[in-house]
Amino acid sequence: REIAQEPSVLMTAYAVRGLDINTSYTIYNLLTEQKMKGVAVVYVGEDLDVLLELCDRILVLCGGQVSGIVDARTTTKEEVGLLMTQCLLLTGDVEGQIKQKFEQAIKNCESKAG
């Protein structure tokens, strides 16, 4: 439905969670097609293999803070994993903090969209 609106930016969060593998690949192909059309695709996910395949750049959050931005063509799963976990010793409820920041970001986008 969102793709039919021909957006300049398309944001997805866990777009394939709970879907079978064939449907997941259909979604990945649709997102890749959008990228090829010049749409800025923001993909929120946790599967490193998918992120490395689908993304141009990966922004990694840890404890609600940006811990790094890497080029998906040249980085490794190990590097991304280290960025994902570098703050675990410094904070308590990392998952809760990230969820809270993400929910706030969505609210901000919704209020701007009007």
C-alpha positions as CSV (number, residue, x, y, z in Angstrom):
1,R,0.0,0.0,0.0
2,E,2.8,2.5,0.9
3,I,4.7,1.6,-2.3
4,A,1.7,2.5,-4.4
5,Q,2.0,6.1,-3.1
6,E,5.4,6.4,-4.7
7,P,7.2,7.7,-1.6
8,S,10.6,9.3,-1.7
9,V,11.4,7.6,1.7
10,L,10.1,4.2,2.7
11,M,10.5,3.1,6.3
12,T,10.0,-0.5,7.4
13,A,10.3,-2.1,10.8
14,Y,10.6,-5.8,11.0
15,A,8.8,-6.1,7.7
16,V,9.1,-9.9,7.4
17,R,8.6,-10.9,11.1
18,G,6.4,-14.0,11.2
19,L,6.3,-14.5,7.4
20,D,7.4,-17.6,5.5
21,I,10.6,-17.6,3.6
22,N,9.1,-17.1,0.2
23,T,7.0,-14.2,1.3
24,S,10.1,-12.7,3.0
25,Y,12.0,-12.8,-0.2
26,T,9.1,-11.2,-2.1
27,I,9.3,-8.3,0.4
28,Y,13.1,-8.1,0.1
29,N,12.7,-7.9,-3.7
30,L,10.1,-5.1,-3.4
31,L,12.4,-3.1,-1.2
32,T,15.4,-3.6,-3.5
33,E,13.2,-2.5,-6.5
34,Q,12.4,0.7,-4.5
35,K,16.1,1.3,-3.9
36,M,16.8,0.9,-7.6
37,K,14.1,3.6,-8.3
38,G,15.9,6.0,-6.1
39,V,13.7,5.6,-3.0
40,A,15.5,6.0,0.3
41,V,14.6,2.7,2.1
42,V,15.0,2.7,5.9
43,Y,15.0,-0.9,7.0
44,V,14.8,-1.8,10.7
45,G,15.7,-5.4,11.3
46,E,17.9,-7.8,13.3
47,D,18.9,-10.4,10.8
48,L,22.5,-9.6,10.0
49,D,22.6,-11.6,6.8
50,V,19.6,-9.7,5.5
51,L,21.0,-6.4,6.6
52,L,24.3,-7.1,4.8
53,E,22.5,-8.1,1.6
54,L,19.8,-5.5,1.5
55,C,21.4,-2.4,2.9
56,D,24.0,0.1,1.6
57,R,24.8,1.4,5.0
58,I,24.0,0.0,8.5
59,L,23.4,2.3,11.5
60,V,23.9,0.3,14.7
61,L,22.2,1.3,17.9
62,C,23.3,0.1,21.3
63,G,21.7,1.3,24.5
64,G,19.6,3.8,22.5
65,Q,22.7,5.5,21.2
66,V,24.3,5.2,17.7
67,S,27.4,3.0,18.2
68,G,28.4,3.1,14.6
69,I,27.5,3.4,10.9
70,V,29.2,1.0,8.5
71,D,29.3,0.3,4.8
72,A,27.3,-2.9,4.3
73,R,29.5,-3.9,1.3
74,T,32.7,-3.9,3.3
75,T,31.7,-4.7,6.8
76,T,31.3,-8.2,8.4
77,K,28.7,-9.7,10.7
78,E,31.4,-9.8,13.4
79,E,32.0,-6.0,13.2
80,V,28.3,-5.2,13.3
81,G,27.8,-7.7,16.2
82,L,30.6,-5.9,18.2
83,L,28.9,-2.5,17.6
84,M,25.6,-4.0,18.7
85,T,27.0,-5.3,22.0
86,Q,29.7,-2.7,22.9
87,C,27.5,-0.9,25.4
88,L,26.0,-4.0,27.2
89,L,28.4,-3.7,30.1
90,L,27.6,0.0,30.4
91,T,23.8,-0.1,30.6
92,G,21.1,-2.1,32.2
93,D,17.9,-2.6,30.2
94,V,19.3,-2.1,26.6
95,E,16.3,-3.7,24.9
96,G,13.9,-1.4,26.8
97,Q,15.9,1.7,26.0
98,I,16.0,0.8,22.3
99,K,12.3,0.1,22.2
100,Q,11.5,3.4,23.9
101,K,13.7,5.4,21.5
102,F,12.2,3.7,18.5
103,E,8.7,4.3,19.7
104,Q,9.5,8.0,20.3
105,A,11.0,8.2,16.7
106,I,7.8,6.7,15.3
107,K,5.6,9.2,17.3
108,N,7.8,12.1,16.0
109,C,7.4,10.9,12.4
110,E,3.6,10.5,12.8
111,S,3.2,14.0,14.2
112,K,5.2,15.5,11.3
113,A,3.1,13.5,8.8
114,G,0.1,15.2,10.3
